Amino acid sequence: MGPSFDVDLAQPERLRRALPETCIFPQVAMSAIIQPSATGKQRMVDLRRISQKRVDFAVYDKGLTLLAIIELDDRTHDAARDAVRDAYLTSAGIRTIRFESKAKPDEQRIRATLFPAETVSSSTTGSSLFAGV
């Protein structure tokens, strides 16, 4: 779900200031980020699951490698639907970072969340529903 009218309009600029070494794209179609890994009819079913979905912000490094998705959650966000969306992205090896839009995270918190001091390796097990594009 994209940002609603409650989202602070200064947030994109705050993201850019916090992450100057990145490229930040707002309102990116989920189908531009992930693709179903299934074939045949299941591929079409999976594609329909994501075809109308957008992420609030896609954060890339300067080489255009996707670093993370940033979602700004407001009162219109539904935790159950968000969990499903996050699972699609996680299955493709993509990290989702969620901030409460009302909390208006500052630049330091944004940066610390995207680039934590310690390196955390994440591995997924099982079969993936989606693959990164």
N, C-alpha and C positions, 0 to 999 in steps of 0.2 A: 504494500500500500504506500503510495507516495505521500509527501507532506501535505497536511491539510492547512486550512487557514490559520490554525493555532500555532503553526511552526514559526519560530522567530526568523524573520527574513534576513537577519544578520548572520545566521548560522553558516551559510556557504562561505562567507568571507572569513568567519572565525576558523573554519576548517582549513582554508587556504593559508591563513597566517600560521596556524599550528603545524601545518605539514607542507612547508614551502618546496620541499624536494619531490613532491608528488604532483600528479595530475588528477584533479577531482572532477568527475562528471556527474551532474544531477539527473535524476529521473531516467535511469537507464533501463531499457527493456530486459527482463530476466532472460529472454531467449537470445539476447546478444552476449550474455555472459555464460550461460550453460546450455547444453543440448542433451536430449535424452540419449542414453547409451543403448537402449533397446532397439530392436529392428522390427520391421513389419507393422502390424496393427498396434502393438504395444507402444511403438515409437510415437505414433499419432496420438494415442491416448495421453502419453506423458507430455507431449508437446502442447496439447490443449490445456494441461494443468498449469503451464507457465506462460502461455501465449499472451495473456492480458495483464501479466504482473510486471511491476516496475520496482526497482530498488531506489531508495532515496538518493544515495550517493555511492558511486563506484570509485575507489581510490586505487590509482595505478602508480607505479614508479615511472621515472622518466623514460624507461625503455618499454613502457606500456605493458608491464607484467602486473596483473591484478594482485593487489596486496590485501584488500578487504572490502567488504560492503559495510557502509554505515547507514543505519536506520535510525530515524528520529521518531520515537514512539510518543504519540499524544493520546488523548482520550478516545480517539476513533480506532486505535489499534486493538486487535483481538488477539490475546495471548495464544490461543489454540491455533489460529490461522498463521500467526507469526512463527510458531514452532514448526509447522509444516514447511513454510517457506525456508526457514533456517536449515531444516533437514535436507531440502533439495540442494541448497548451496553447500552444506557440509559434505554431502555425498560426492560433490565435485571437487572437494578439497578447498573450498572457499570459506574464509572466516567472515562471520557477521558480527559487527559491533553494534550494540544498541545503546542509545542514550535516551533518557526521558527528555522530551523537548522542553517541558516546563522547567527542568533543572538548569537548562542552558549551560552545558559543560564549558569550562574555560579552556583556553588553548593548551595549557599545561596538562590538564586531564585528558584532552583529546589525544595529544601526542603520546602521553604515557600509556594510554590504552592501546594505541596502534603499534607503538614500538616499546614494549615492556623491557625493563632493564635485563631481566633474565630471558634466555632463549627457551621457549617452550616448543617442543616438537609435538606435533599432532599427527596421529596416524588414524586412519579409518580402517575398520575391518568389515568384512562382508562384501556384498556386491553393491556397486554404486548405481543409483538410478540415473544420475546425470553426470556429465563430464564437462569440464571447463572448455570454453571455446578458444 
